[in-house]
């Protein structure tokens, strides 16, 4: 966990608990995708989905690309299909194809 995450994680969790999406959106807008991905990975699954709802589509797609497959899979299952579609469409074609191939491979095995 980076110093930034240690400093803001309690405040982020408080915003999530209070369901304060506008303030969370304003705070996270300033973060770079690798830092956002690290933050998401430190959160509980239900918190991860809430944070993703706070991100703009472009940022969500960029952050999604940095996440572990298990977290990506959870987000796909947790977020509304419209949001998932926007995130997947925001990925590079190669990243999107790679993710969907692994996901489909897990569903069929």
WOSUL-V232200 format. One record per helix or strand of 3 or more residues. SS is the DSSP state (H for helix, E for strand). FROM is the first residue (numbers start at 1). LEN is the number of residues. If there is no record, write none. Layout:
ss: (SS:SS)
from: (FROM:FROM)
len: (LEN:LEN)
This chain:
ss: (H:H:H:H:H:H:H:H)
from: (3:21:33:45:57:69:81:93)
len: (15:8:10:10:10:10:10:16)
